[in-house]
């Protein structure tokens, strides 16, 4: 995943082989004939910071959340818009990490259900976000949700992708997929097998729900 800034004046650029997190800064005044220069924040698994330079009053962004774990993991959502900023303001930047099997992706992905061998479910992808004024979930001003992780023990299962106002539900020809989350509440986890096992946990603000554990495995 990566996070790219475009400025009206030259700045150092960081690059990444993965596409994910883009940001564009718009000068407070009109600048004629000056090419914009990209700056990239790549996925690191840590919090990064960026200080708004002089003469920049708005920030145009395109942000993508991380993919869920597994071959059929759901894609993260993409969010774009324009954000008002202040010179000298410090932005905290978190680029979501791809979910593992069963590990969760960095920045809020839920863990996959545990099981033996290749039957473990895969974790959800982490969200990508910008925070201003603090480090808590309440300080986020832009968020792109991560995708759901693939269910375990069945490569035909498809995880739900992140959406605009609501995520999509997961699906499987054997088990039952979990419900997509909304902007106000996490989605309910599905059981590992139709009519059997315990449901996965529901997601909450800034955190995906953990996958179910099948008693047969």
C-alpha positions as CSV (number, residue, x, y, z in Angstrom):
1,X,0.0,0.0,0.0
2,X,1.2,3.6,-0.4
3,X,0.2,7.2,0.3
4,X,1.2,9.9,-2.2
5,X,1.2,13.7,-1.8
6,X,1.2,16.1,-4.7
7,X,2.6,19.6,-3.9
8,X,2.9,22.7,-6.0
9,X,6.6,22.8,-5.1
10,X,9.4,20.1,-5.3
11,X,9.7,17.7,-2.4
12,X,11.4,14.3,-2.0
13,X,9.4,11.4,-3.2
14,X,9.2,7.9,-1.6
15,X,8.1,5.0,-3.8
16,X,6.5,1.6,-3.3
17,X,5.7,-1.3,-5.6
18,X,2.1,-1.5,-4.2
19,X,-0.7,0.9,-4.9
20,X,-2.9,2.1,-2.1
21,X,-2.8,5.6,-0.5
22,X,-2.7,8.8,-2.5
23,X,-2.9,12.4,-1.3
24,X,-2.7,15.7,-3.2
25,X,-2.0,19.1,-1.6
26,X,-3.6,22.2,-3.2
27,X,-1.9,25.6,-2.6
28,X,-3.8,28.3,-0.9
29,X,-3.2,30.6,-3.9
30,X,-3.1,29.9,-7.7
31,X,0.3,28.6,-9.0
32,X,0.7,28.8,-12.7
33,X,3.0,26.6,-14.7
34,X,4.4,24.6,-11.8
35,X,4.2,20.8,-12.0
36,X,3.0,18.9,-9.0
37,X,5.5,16.6,-7.3
38,X,4.3,13.3,-5.7
39,X,5.4,12.2,-2.2
40,X,4.7,8.6,-1.2
41,X,4.2,7.1,2.2
42,X,4.5,3.3,1.9
43,X,3.1,0.7,4.2
44,X,5.3,0.3,7.2
45,X,3.1,-1.1,9.9
46,X,3.7,2.0,12.0
47,X,2.3,5.5,12.3
48,X,3.8,8.2,10.1
49,X,3.5,12.0,10.3
50,X,3.4,14.8,7.7
51,X,3.5,18.5,8.4
52,X,1.5,20.8,6.2
53,X,3.9,23.2,4.5
54,X,3.5,27.0,4.0
55,X,0.9,28.3,1.5
56,X,-1.1,25.0,1.6
57,X,-4.8,25.3,2.7
58,X,-6.4,22.2,1.1
59,X,-5.5,18.6,0.7
60,X,-7.0,16.5,-2.1
61,X,-6.8,12.8,-1.4
62,X,-7.5,9.3,-2.8
63,X,-7.1,6.6,-0.2
64,X,-7.5,2.9,-0.5
65,X,-7.9,0.4,2.4
66,X,-5.9,-2.9,2.5
67,X,-7.0,-6.2,1.0
68,X,-8.2,-9.0,3.2
69,X,-6.1,-12.1,3.6
70,X,-6.2,-15.1,1.3
71,X,-6.6,-15.6,-2.4
72,X,-10.3,-14.6,-2.2
73,X,-9.9,-11.8,0.4
74,X,-12.1,-8.8,-0.2
75,X,-10.6,-5.5,-1.6
76,X,-10.4,-2.4,0.6
77,X,-12.6,0.6,-0.1
78,X,-11.4,3.7,-1.9
79,X,-12.2,7.2,-0.6
80,X,-11.5,10.5,-2.3
81,X,-12.2,14.2,-1.5
82,X,-10.7,17.5,-0.4
83,X,-9.7,18.3,3.2
84,X,-9.1,21.8,4.7
85,X,-5.8,22.0,6.5
86,X,-3.7,24.7,8.2
87,X,0.0,25.6,7.7
88,X,2.1,23.7,10.2
89,X,-0.6,21.2,11.1
90,X,0.6,17.7,11.7
91,X,-1.2,14.8,10.1
92,X,-0.9,11.3,11.4
93,X,-1.0,8.8,8.5
94,X,-1.7,5.0,8.8
95,X,-1.5,2.9,5.7
96,X,-3.5,-0.4,6.3
97,X,-1.8,-3.7,6.1
98,X,-3.0,-6.8,4.1
99,X,-4.6,-9.5,6.3
100,X,-2.7,-12.8,6.9
101,X,-4.0,-16.3,7.6
102,X,-5.1,-16.0,10.4
103,X,-3.3,-12.8,11.4
104,X,-5.1,-9.4,11.2
105,X,-3.9,-6.6,8.9
106,X,-2.4,-3.5,10.6
107,X,-4.8,-0.8,11.7
108,X,-8.0,-2.5,12.6
109,X,-8.3,-5.7,10.7
110,X,-10.0,-8.6,12.5
111,X,-8.3,-11.9,13.0
112,X,-9.3,-15.0,11.1
113,X,-10.8,-18.0,12.9
114,X,-8.2,-20.4,14.3
115,X,-8.0,-24.0,13.0
116,X,-5.5,-26.7,12.3
117,X,-3.3,-26.6,9.2
118,X,-4.8,-25.0,6.1
119,X,-8.3,-24.7,7.6
120,X,-7.6,-21.4,9.4
121,X,-9.5,-18.4,8.3
122,X,-7.7,-15.3,7.1
123,X,-7.6,-11.9,8.7
124,X,-9.2,-8.7,7.5
125,X,-7.2,-5.9,5.8
126,X,-6.5,-2.8,7.9
127,X,-8.0,0.6,7.2
128,X,-6.0,3.5,5.8
129,X,-6.6,6.8,7.5
130,X,-5.6,10.4,8.3
131,X,-5.8,11.8,11.9
132,X,-5.5,15.4,13.0
133,X,-5.3,16.6,16.5
134,X,-4.6,13.3,18.2
135,X,-4.0,9.6,17.8
136,X,-7.4,8.0,18.7
137,X,-10.1,6.7,16.4
138,X,-12.2,9.8,17.2
139,X,-9.4,12.0,15.6
140,X,-9.7,10.4,12.2
141,X,-10.9,12.8,9.5
142,X,-10.5,10.4,6.5
143,X,-10.9,6.6,6.6
144,X,-10.8,3.9,3.9
145,X,-11.9,0.5,5.3
146,X,-10.1,-2.7,4.7
147,X,-11.6,-5.8,3.0
148,X,-12.7,-9.0,4.8
149,X,-10.5,-12.0,5.0
150,X,-11.2,-15.3,3.2
151,X,-12.8,-18.1,5.2
152,X,-10.7,-21.1,6.1
153,X,-10.9,-24.6,4.8
154,X,-12.7,-23.6,1.6
155,X,-11.1,-21.8,-1.3
156,X,-14.5,-21.2,-2.9
157,X,-15.4,-18.7,-0.1
158,X,-15.3,-15.0,-1.0
159,X,-14.8,-12.3,1.6
160,X,-16.8,-9.1,1.5
161,X,-15.3,-6.0,0.1
162,X,-15.3,-2.6,1.8
163,X,-18.0,-0.2,0.6
164,X,-19.0,3.4,0.5
165,X,-21.6,3.6,3.3
166,X,-21.8,-0.2,4.0
167,X,-19.5,-3.1,3.3
168,X,-20.5,-6.1,1.3
169,X,-21.4,-9.5,2.8
170,X,-19.1,-12.5,2.5
171,X,-20.3,-15.6,0.8
172,X,-19.6,-19.3,0.7
173,X,-21.2,-22.4,-0.8
174,X,-20.8,-24.2,2.6
175,X,-20.6,-21.8,5.5
176,X,-22.4,-18.5,6.0
177,X,-20.5,-15.2,5.2
178,X,-20.4,-12.4,7.8
179,X,-22.4,-9.2,7.3
180,X,-20.8,-6.0,6.0
181,X,-20.3,-3.2,8.4
182,X,-21.9,0.3,8.2
183,X,-20.6,3.7,9.0
184,X,-22.1,3.4,12.5
185,X,-21.7,-0.3,13.5
186,X,-19.6,-3.3,12.7
187,X,-21.0,-6.3,10.8
188,X,-22.0,-9.5,12.5
189,X,-19.6,-12.5,12.0
190,X,-21.0,-15.6,10.2
191,X,-20.9,-19.2,11.6
192,X,-18.2,-21.5,10.2
193,X,-20.7,-24.0,8.9
194,X,-24.5,-23.7,8.2
195,X,-26.3,-24.4,11.4
196,X,-23.0,-25.3,13.2
197,X,-20.3,-23.7,15.3
198,X,-20.1,-20.3,16.9
199,X,-20.5,-17.0,15.1
200,X,-17.6,-14.7,14.6
201,X,-17.5,-11.6,16.7
202,X,-19.0,-8.3,15.5
203,X,-16.7,-5.5,14.4
204,X,-16.5,-2.2,16.3
205,X,-15.3,1.3,15.7
206,X,-11.8,1.1,14.1
207,X,-11.6,-2.7,14.6
208,X,-12.9,-5.6,12.5
209,X,-14.6,-8.6,14.1
210,X,-12.7,-11.9,14.6
211,X,-13.6,-14.9,12.5
212,X,-15.6,-17.9,13.9
213,X,-13.9,-21.2,15.1
214,X,-15.4,-24.4,13.7
215,X,-15.7,-27.2,16.4
216,X,-15.1,-29.8,13.6
217,X,-11.6,-28.5,13.1
